[in-house]
Amino acid sequence: MTVVRSLLICVCAFLFHLPLQAEPLNVLVGEITFSRPEEWKWELPVSKTTALVRFVIPSPPGRPALTDVRFFLGTKNPAAAAALWKSYFPETKEGGDIHEEKAQIAGYNFTYLTLHGTYVFPGSKGKRDQTLIGIVIPSGKQYVQVRLLGPTDEVKAATGRFRKMIENALREKAAE
């Protein structure tokens, strides 16, 4: 009986250390499927957020992972989302630390909004030298908001993959 009990404990311990599910490579937000770059890690969104999906971007060795991509689905149109994101950077000025780049991919017209400076989320201390890149895409009667946020150097390093992920998703959706 003790051998069986010991074996059962070992099997249970082994099973609890196995991941419950593999990280998804593709995520559907609204009507658009986004493919996660392999280097990025899928994680459940932190509590107290309306984010549906979260990708964490690994930091350089010895630094905590502070950069992530979050996906939201809701009624915030591009102007409303931009106003919200700008409110998180209260010290930024139009034309200085705020940059808008209009783009068109596969019939989708959108704007990349880039904000630099001190990021202040309501109820928290400000974080200096942060960058947010956000985009809002129509999806049916709602909007998909995708934003990349973290220390400026890490966001700059991840920008190419972020844009490629967005633009590939839009091309694939248009090809359906």
Secondary structure as the mmCIF struct_conf table of DSSP 4:
data_model
#
loop_
_struct_conf.conf_type_id
_struct_conf.id
_struct_conf.beg_label_comp_id
_struct_conf.beg_label_asym_id
_struct_conf.beg_label_seq_id
_struct_conf.end_label_comp_id
_struct_conf.end_label_asym_id
_struct_conf.end_label_seq_id
HELX_RH_AL_P HELX_RH_AL_P1 THR A 2 PHE A 16
TURN_TY1_P TURN_TY1_P1 HIS A 17 HIS A 17
BEND BEND1 LEU A 18 LEU A 18
BEND BEND2 LEU A 20 GLN A 21
HELX_LH_PP_P HELX_LH_PP_P1 ALA A 22 PRO A 24
BEND BEND3 LEU A 25 LEU A 25
STRN STRN1 ASN A 26 VAL A 29
TURN_TY1_P TURN_TY1_P2 GLY A 30 GLU A 31
STRN STRN2 ILE A 32 SER A 35
HELX_LH_PP_P HELX_LH_PP_P2 ARG A 36 PRO A 37
TURN_TY1_P TURN_TY1_P3 GLU A 38 GLU A 39
BEND BEND4 TRP A 40 TRP A 40
STRN STRN3 LYS A 41 GLU A 43
HELX_LH_PP_P HELX_LH_PP_P3 LEU A 44 VAL A 46
BEND BEND5 SER A 47 LYS A 48
BEND BEND6 LEU A 52 LEU A 52
STRN STRN4 VAL A 53 ILE A 57
HELX_LH_PP_P HELX_LH_PP_P4 PRO A 58 SER A 59
BEND BEND7 PRO A 60 PRO A 60
TURN_TY1_P TURN_TY1_P4 PRO A 61 GLY A 62
BEND BEND8 ARG A 63 ARG A 63
STRN STRN5 THR A 67 GLY A 74
BEND BEND9 THR A 75 THR A 75
HELX_RH_AL_P HELX_RH_AL_P2 PRO A 78 SER A 87
TURN_TY1_P TURN_TY1_P5 TYR A 88 TYR A 88
TURN_TY1_P TURN_TY1_P6 PRO A 90 GLU A 91
STRN STRN6 GLU A 94 GLU A 94
TURN_TY1_P TURN_TY1_P7 GLY A 95 ASP A 97
STRN STRN7 ILE A 98 ILE A 105
TURN_TY1_P TURN_TY1_P8 ALA A 106 GLY A 107
STRN STRN8 TYR A 108 TYR A 119
TURN_TY1_P TURN_TY1_P9 PRO A 122 GLY A 123
BEND BEND10 SER A 124 SER A 124
STRN STRN9 LYS A 127 SER A 139
TURN_TY1_P TURN_TY1_P10 GLY A 140 LYS A 141
STRN STRN10 GLN A 142 PRO A 151
HELX_RH_AL_P HELX_RH_AL_P3 THR A 152 ALA A 175
#
